[in-house]
Amino acid sequence: MQNPAEDTFSTIEAQAIAYAYSKGAVLVAAVGNGDEAPSQPWPYASYPAALPHVVGVSALTRSGNVPDFSNRDPIFNDLSAPGASIFSTFPKSLTGLNIGCPDQGYSDCGTSDYRNAEGTSFAAPQVSAAAAVLFAADPSLANSQVSFILERAADDVNATNGCPRCGLLRDQLSGWGRLDVAKAVESLAGPLPPPDQYESNDDAGSQARTVWGKRDRLKATVDYWDDPVDVYRVPLQPSEQLRVQLSAGTGLKLELWQPRTVHVDTRASQRFLIAASTTDRLRFRAPHRGMYYLEVREVSAAFSPYALTLAKSLTGSRAAPQG
């Protein structure tokens, strides 16, 4: 399970996720089942649900409650869908052995292991199907828009509709709530969330989006739960000054990293941090040539569209970051 203080993930898996997302795929994964956990409920989503851009899905019972086996997570559990007492198809060659069972070809006539099936892996495919429905309704949608719409169109799961342990609005048991395909389709008629054309730019290295110009203005989004970090690679010459201005709501943080930075989200990488600003401005003069990394991080529980202006010059005095 994914205790962020102790566990890690497959780099190859993370790279595959980032590649698929950059090509427009909507990524959906079960948060996992905690049947074998030392205690229940298990408070961490499994990978790859705990990776950026992946819609993590938990299970619901017929009564609307979240079953004990469904993993919890305050960040990576995004949606919930039916995942208990599942009625499904089953090979007739096997159901035929259950002579007299009326539901031939279905799980009710299968072996005991497949009757009343349960698990988050039954819930996740329903979200994948819902994503396909949205793409069919509007093929021009970006994957970031599809994920956002599915999550925000969910019906809140709480004590009034079957889950006494679920809090109002987003919670660690059910995420944004119960999948509502009809409401998601209806929301296509209203204002859509802005797409993010620079993903996946979630880390330093090859994932970062390179900004080549002397002056650029970029429009993008960050999401505390699904996409908290955007990283841009900025080439600077010796003594060249970089001025950065961020236009967005509160809750965003700017950080600048050395060219040798490999990751921006590990304890070991902190020694490569050059400057940090909690205001909307940052200035820096490069001591030497290199590809520096500019990070925009969402630190509040919000979805934030932003505009980022970068300007480079070889004039002016050396300045410190503001913030």
Backbone torsions as a table, in degrees:
resi	resn	phi	psi	omega
1	MET	NA	170.9	-166.7
2	GLN	-109.3	74.3	168.9
3	ASN	-77.7	111.8	-174.0
4	PRO	-60.8	-19.2	178.6
5	ALA	-81.8	-15.2	-173.6
6	GLU	-128.6	-29.1	-171.2
7	ASP	-104.3	162.5	177.3
8	THR	-136.8	-174.1	-175.7
9	PHE	-132.5	168.8	177.7
10	SER	-75.2	122.3	177.8
11	THR	-61.9	-38.8	179.5
12	ILE	-63.5	-42.4	178.0
13	GLU	-62.9	-44.0	179.8
14	ALA	-63.0	-39.4	178.1
15	GLN	-65.6	-39.0	178.0
16	ALA	-65.1	-40.1	177.5
17	ILE	-62.3	-47.3	-179.1
18	ALA	-62.2	-40.5	179.8
19	TYR	-64.4	-47.9	-179.0
20	ALA	-61.1	-40.2	-179.6
21	TYR	-67.3	-38.4	179.5
22	SER	-65.5	-21.0	178.7
23	LYS	-94.3	3.9	173.3
24	GLY	102.1	5.0	-178.4
25	ALA	-76.4	144.2	167.6
26	VAL	-91.4	125.3	-173.3
27	LEU	-106.2	124.3	-177.2
28	VAL	-128.1	136.3	179.3
29	ALA	-147.1	147.6	174.7
30	ALA	-70.1	141.9	177.7
31	VAL	-73.7	-13.5	176.0
32	GLY	103.4	164.1	-178.2
33	ASN	-113.3	133.2	-175.7
34	GLY	-101.4	31.0	-177.9
35	ASP	-58.2	-35.7	-176.5
36	GLU	-98.7	10.6	-179.2
37	ALA	-69.8	149.9	178.4
38	PRO	-64.0	-22.2	175.3
39	SER	-148.8	153.0	179.2
40	GLN	-124.6	145.3	-2.1
41	PRO	-74.5	149.4	177.4
42	TRP	-78.2	127.1	-166.6
43	PRO	-90.9	17.3	-178.7
44	TYR	-134.1	139.0	174.1
45	ALA	-76.0	149.9	176.8
46	SER	-80.5	158.1	169.0
47	TYR	-79.2	145.6	8.0
48	PRO	-88.1	4.9	179.2
49	ALA	-60.0	-25.5	-177.7
50	ALA	-91.8	20.7	175.7
51	LEU	-105.9	155.4	179.6
52	PRO	-57.5	145.8	174.6
53	HIS	74.9	-3.7	179.6
54	VAL	-92.0	129.2	176.0
55	VAL	-81.0	109.9	179.4
56	GLY	-85.5	132.8	-172.9
57	VAL	-121.9	129.5	175.7
58	SER	-106.2	173.7	-174.0
59	ALA	-102.5	155.4	172.5
60	LEU	-128.7	148.6	172.7
61	THR	-86.6	175.4	179.4
62	ARG	-63.8	-29.1	-179.3
63	SER	-80.6	-6.0	-179.8
64	GLY	95.1	4.1	179.1
65	ASN	-87.2	162.7	174.0
66	VAL	-96.0	118.8	-177.2
67	PRO	-69.7	158.2	-177.0
68	ASP	-62.9	-28.6	-176.5
69	PHE	-73.8	-19.1	-174.8
70	SER	-77.5	120.0	-177.3
71	ASN	-61.8	149.7	178.6
72	ARG	-106.3	155.5	173.6
73	ASP	-169.6	126.1	-177.6
74	PRO	-72.7	-17.3	-177.3
75	ILE	-109.6	-49.1	-167.2
76	PHE	-98.3	-2.5	172.1
77	ASN	-89.1	107.9	-170.7
78	ASP	-101.8	-37.6	-175.0
79	LEU	-142.8	161.0	173.4
80	SER	-128.9	151.2	-179.5
81	ALA	-152.5	163.3	-179.3
82	PRO	-53.4	129.0	-178.7
83	GLY	-145.9	24.0	178.3
84	ALA	-143.9	149.3	-177.5
85	SER	54.0	47.0	-175.7
86	ILE	-79.3	130.0	175.8
87	PHE	-101.5	121.9	-173.1
88	SER	-141.6	176.8	175.5
89	THR	-76.6	160.2	-179.1
90	PHE	-155.7	143.4	-177.1
91	PRO	-55.9	130.0	-179.9
92	LYS	-64.6	-26.5	178.2
93	SER	-63.1	-24.1	178.5
94	LEU	-96.5	-39.7	178.9
95	THR	-67.5	-24.2	178.4
96	GLY	-64.4	-19.9	177.0
97	LEU	-72.2	-19.6	178.5
98	ASN	-93.2	78.1	-173.7
99	ILE	-62.8	132.0	178.5
100	GLY	92.8	-9.0	178.4
101	CYS	-73.6	127.1	-174.0
102	PRO	-74.4	-23.7	-174.2
103	ASP	-96.4	57.6	-179.6
104	GLN	-62.7	137.6	-177.7
105	GLY	88.0	4.7	-179.2
106	TYR	-129.7	161.5	-171.8
107	SER	-62.9	-25.3	178.9
108	ASP	-62.6	-21.5	177.9
109	CYS	-103.5	5.7	179.8
110	GLY	-81.3	-171.2	177.1
111	THR	-68.3	163.3	-173.5
112	SER	-59.3	-30.2	-179.1
113	ASP	-65.3	-20.9	-174.0
114	TYR	-109.6	-0.9	175.7
115	ARG	-83.0	139.7	-178.5
116	ASN	52.6	47.2	-176.6
117	ALA	-60.9	151.1	179.8
118	GLU	-146.0	156.5	177.6
119	GLY	147.5	153.4	178.2
120	THR	-67.4	-19.9	177.7
121	SER	-71.5	-14.8	171.3
122	PHE	-84.7	-26.8	-179.1
123	ALA	-77.9	-41.4	-174.3
124	ALA	-59.9	-42.1	-179.1
125	PRO	-60.9	-26.2	178.1
126	GLN	-67.7	-34.9	176.1
127	VAL	-70.7	-39.0	176.1
128	SER	-59.9	-43.0	178.7
129	ALA	-64.0	-38.5	178.2
130	ALA	-63.6	-38.5	176.6
131	ALA	-62.0	-40.5	178.3
132	ALA	-63.6	-37.2	178.0
133	VAL	-62.2	-42.6	179.8
134	LEU	-66.2	-42.2	177.7
135	PHE	-63.0	-38.0	178.5
136	ALA	-66.0	-37.1	179.8
137	ALA	-71.4	-33.8	-179.1
138	ASP	-148.3	90.3	-177.4
139	PRO	-63.1	-14.4	-179.2
140	SER	-80.4	-7.0	-178.2
141	LEU	-63.7	142.2	170.8
142	ALA	-84.2	155.9	-179.1
143	ASN	-62.1	-34.4	178.3
144	SER	-64.0	-34.8	178.2
145	GLN	-69.2	-40.2	-179.8
146	VAL	-62.8	-47.2	179.4
147	SER	-60.7	-45.0	-179.5
148	PHE	-60.8	-46.7	-177.4
149	ILE	-62.8	-45.6	-179.7
150	LEU	-60.2	-41.8	-177.3
151	GLU	-71.4	-46.1	-175.8
152	ARG	-77.2	-17.5	177.3
153	ALA	-87.9	-1.5	-178.3
154	ALA	-65.4	151.7	175.1
155	ASP	-86.3	127.0	-178.4
156	ASP	-58.8	135.5	177.0
157	VAL	-104.6	122.3	-177.8
158	ASN	-154.8	-170.6	-174.8
159	ALA	-64.8	-22.5	-177.7
160	THR	-78.7	-16.1	-177.9
161	ASN	-130.8	29.3	168.2
162	GLY	122.4	-11.9	-176.6
163	CYS	-122.3	91.2	-176.9
164	PRO	-65.4	-20.9	-179.1
165	ARG	-90.9	-7.9	-177.3
166	CYS	-87.5	131.2	177.3
167	GLY	-80.1	171.1	176.5
168	LEU	-68.8	145.2	-179.0
169	LEU	62.7	-150.1	-174.4
170	ARG	-67.5	136.0	177.7
171	ASP	-145.7	168.5	-173.8
172	GLN	-73.0	-17.3	-179.2
173	LEU	-85.2	-41.6	-172.7
174	SER	-122.1	2.7	-177.6
175	GLY	65.6	-135.7	178.3
176	TRP	-73.7	-16.2	177.7
177	GLY	133.0	-164.4	-176.6
178	ARG	-77.5	133.0	177.3
179	LEU	-54.2	130.0	178.2
180	ASP	-130.9	94.3	-175.0
181	VAL	-66.3	-42.3	-178.4
182	ALA	-60.5	-44.9	179.8
183	LYS	-65.8	-36.1	178.2
184	ALA	-63.4	-43.0	178.3
185	VAL	-65.3	-42.2	179.1
186	GLU	-61.4	-33.0	-177.6
187	SER	-68.8	-14.7	177.6
188	LEU	-65.0	-20.6	179.7
189	ALA	-79.6	-13.9	-178.7
190	GLY	-100.7	-172.0	177.3
191	PRO	-61.2	134.4	-179.0
192	LEU	-97.0	151.3	175.1
193	PRO	-65.8	148.3	179.5
194	PRO	-66.0	139.4	176.7
195	PRO	-75.7	158.5	176.9
196	ASP	-113.0	105.4	-172.1
197	GLN	-83.2	-5.5	-174.3
198	TYR	-102.3	0.7	-179.0
199	GLU	-75.7	154.3	2.5
200	SER	-99.4	116.6	-179.0
201	ASN	-121.5	64.5	-170.5
202	ASP	-99.7	0.5	-177.0
203	ASP	-159.0	174.4	176.5
204	ALA	-72.4	-179.9	179.9
205	GLY	78.9	-145.7	-174.1
206	SER	-68.8	-20.1	179.1
207	GLN	-72.0	-27.3	-176.1
208	ALA	-67.9	143.5	177.4
209	ARG	-87.1	124.0	-176.9
210	THR	-79.3	133.2	177.8
211	VAL	-111.1	106.0	-171.1
212	TRP	-89.9	-29.9	-169.1
213	GLY	-70.7	164.8	175.0
214	LYS	-74.6	-26.7	175.8
215	ARG	-145.8	122.5	-178.2
216	ASP	-136.9	148.8	173.9
217	ARG	-127.8	118.5	-175.5
218	LEU	-113.9	138.4	174.8
219	LYS	-114.7	127.2	-177.0
220	ALA	-153.0	-172.2	179.2
221	THR	-139.2	153.5	168.1
222	VAL	-129.7	150.2	-177.4
223	ASP	-135.1	122.7	-175.4
224	TYR	-54.7	-34.5	-174.9
225	TRP	-93.5	-37.5	-171.9
226	ASP	-108.7	-27.4	-174.2
227	ASP	-153.0	69.1	-172.0
228	PRO	-76.4	-13.2	-172.2
229	VAL	-132.9	133.5	167.5
230	ASP	-120.9	135.4	-178.6
231	VAL	-125.4	132.3	178.9
232	TYR	-119.4	137.5	179.1
233	ARG	-96.7	122.3	-172.6
234	VAL	-120.6	111.3	176.7
235	PRO	-75.2	130.3	179.2
236	LEU	-129.4	143.7	175.3
237	GLN	-90.4	162.4	175.8
238	PRO	-56.2	131.9	179.8
239	SER	71.4	3.7	177.6
240	GLU	-76.2	135.5	-178.8
241	GLN	-98.9	137.7	177.0
242	LEU	-111.7	125.9	173.7
243	ARG	-114.2	129.8	-177.7
244	VAL	-123.8	133.2	173.9
245	GLN	-130.0	133.6	-177.4
246	LEU	-113.4	125.7	176.9
247	SER	-110.5	108.0	-178.1
248	ALA	-168.6	-177.6	174.8
249	GLY	-76.8	-175.5	178.3
250	THR	-74.0	161.7	175.4
251	GLY	102.2	0.8	177.8
252	LEU	-102.4	149.5	-178.2
253	LYS	-129.8	136.9	176.1
254	LEU	-103.0	136.2	175.5
255	GLU	-138.8	144.6	178.7
256	LEU	-119.8	135.2	-173.6
257	TRP	-123.2	152.2	179.6
258	GLN	-66.4	158.9	179.0
259	PRO	-60.2	-25.8	-178.1
260	ARG	-80.2	-0.9	-176.6
261	THR	-64.3	133.1	176.8
262	VAL	-102.9	-42.5	178.6
263	HIS	-134.7	149.6	178.8
264	VAL	-106.9	4.8	-173.1
265	ASP	-125.5	23.5	178.7
266	THR	-121.3	156.9	178.1
267	ARG	-64.1	-38.2	-177.9
268	ALA	-64.4	-26.6	-176.6
269	SER	-81.1	-9.3	-174.0
270	GLN	-61.1	-25.8	179.8
271	ARG	-69.0	-13.6	179.2
272	PHE	-95.1	0.2	179.1
273	LEU	-74.4	124.7	-178.6
274	ILE	-92.3	-48.3	-173.2
275	ALA	-152.1	151.2	177.1
276	ALA	-140.1	144.1	-179.1
277	SER	-141.5	131.0	174.9
278	THR	-98.4	3.5	172.9
279	THR	-96.7	-170.4	-176.8
280	ASP	-94.5	12.8	-177.6
281	ARG	-136.6	149.3	174.5
282	LEU	-150.4	137.6	177.3
283	ARG	-129.6	145.0	-178.5
284	PHE	-157.2	139.4	172.5
285	ARG	-110.3	125.9	-174.9
286	ALA	-73.4	127.1	176.5
287	PRO	-75.8	-22.8	-179.9
288	HIS	-154.0	167.0	-179.3
289	ARG	-67.9	144.4	176.3
290	GLY	167.9	170.7	174.1
291	MET	-94.1	103.5	178.9
292	TYR	-89.7	159.0	-176.7
293	TYR	-117.6	123.2	177.8
294	LEU	-104.6	124.5	-177.0
295	GLU	-111.9	134.3	170.1
296	VAL	-110.9	121.0	-175.5
297	ARG	-124.2	134.1	173.9
298	GLU	-87.4	116.9	-177.5
299	VAL	-108.3	-5.7	176.3
300	SER	-109.3	159.3	-178.8
301	ALA	-76.0	82.8	-174.0
302	ALA	-158.4	165.5	168.9
303	PHE	-107.9	124.3	-170.8
304	SER	-130.6	107.8	164.5
305	PRO	-68.7	144.4	-179.8
306	TYR	-147.0	160.4	171.8
307	ALA	-120.2	130.6	-176.5
308	LEU	-118.3	120.0	178.5
309	THR	-107.6	126.1	178.4
310	LEU	-120.0	131.7	178.2
311	ALA	-132.7	133.7	179.8
312	LYS	-116.4	144.4	177.2
313	SER	-155.6	158.0	177.2
314	LEU	-105.6	16.4	178.9
315	THR	-117.1	164.9	177.6
316	GLY	95.4	164.2	-178.4
317	SER	-85.9	160.5	179.0
318	ARG	-66.1	132.2	-175.6
319	ALA	-125.9	154.7	178.1
320	ALA	-94.2	160.0	176.1
321	PRO	-62.8	143.8	177.3
322	GLN	-94.7	133.8	178.1
323	GLY	133.9	NA	NA
